[in-house]
Amino acid sequence: METNITIDMGFEAKVKAIIANKLNIDEKIIQPESNFINQLDADSLDMVDLVMELENVFNISIPYGQAEKINTVKEVMECVRQNINQHELIIAS
């Protein structure tokens, strides 16, 4: 399944759209403090698929050690932001 995300969406909206698409849930229930396993009913395979989609959409690489520590929507957003910033630093140098 391909994620359709418009270019002009804000960062958080993009991440929420990807989460909703990958977990087949309504974006309205996704909150920063939402726990993927306990509240959004994700399993480990869902999390791998989600990380891969985020890497693809944002053109980043999320190290396994970081990915396995993600529990909440806020944490995934922070992880993606951190890796976008890291990617931009590498390109700039």
Secondary structure, DSSP 8 states (H G I E B T S, - for coil): ------TTS-HHHHHHHHHHHHHT--GGG--TT-BTTTTS---HHHHHHHHHHHHHHHT----HHHHTT--BHHHHHHHHHHHHHHHHHHHH-
